[in-house]
């Protein structure tokens, strides 16, 4: 192979590796942010138990 071809192949491989690392990092960031989302408030009964309020 010629020098230019080897250089082009190396640049393409480097850019593909950088792209895959970027996508992986974005996926991990999105999963981490989704897990940190605050949970909805829970209605607590008088005894502090997680119960569904009774209908009247």
C-alpha positions in Angstrom: 0.0 0.0 0.0 1.1 3.5 -0.6 1.8 6.1 2.1 -1.3 8.1 1.3 -3.6 5.1 1.5 -2.1 4.0 4.8 -2.5 7.5 6.2 -6.1 7.7 5.0 -7.0 4.3 6.5 -5.4 5.4 9.8 -7.4 8.6 9.9 -10.6 6.8 9.1 -10.0 4.2 11.8 -9.1 7.0 14.3 -12.3 8.9 13.5 -14.4 5.8 13.8 -12.9 5.0 17.2 -13.5 8.6 18.4 -17.1 8.4 17.2 -17.8 5.1 19.0 -16.3 6.5 22.2 -18.4 9.6 21.9 -21.6 7.6 21.3 -20.8 5.3 24.3 -20.2 8.2 26.5 -23.4 9.9 25.5 -25.4 6.7 26.2 -23.8 6.3 29.6 -24.5 10.0 30.4 -28.1 9.7 29.4 -28.6 6.5 31.5 -27.0 8.2 34.5 -29.1 11.3 34.2 -32.3 9.2 33.9 -31.4 7.3 37.1 -30.8 10.6 39.0 -34.2 11.9 38.2 -36.2 12.5 41.4 -38.9 10.0 42.2 -42.5 11.3 42.4 -43.7 12.2 45.9 -45.3 9.3 47.7 -48.5 9.9 49.8 -47.8 8.7 53.3 -50.5 7.5 55.6 -50.9 8.6 59.3 -48.7 5.7 60.4 -46.0 6.5 57.8 -46.9 3.5 55.6 -47.0 3.7 51.8 -50.7 3.2 51.3 -53.3 4.3 48.8 -55.7 6.9 50.3 -59.2 5.6 50.7 -62.0 6.8 48.6 -64.9 8.6 50.2 
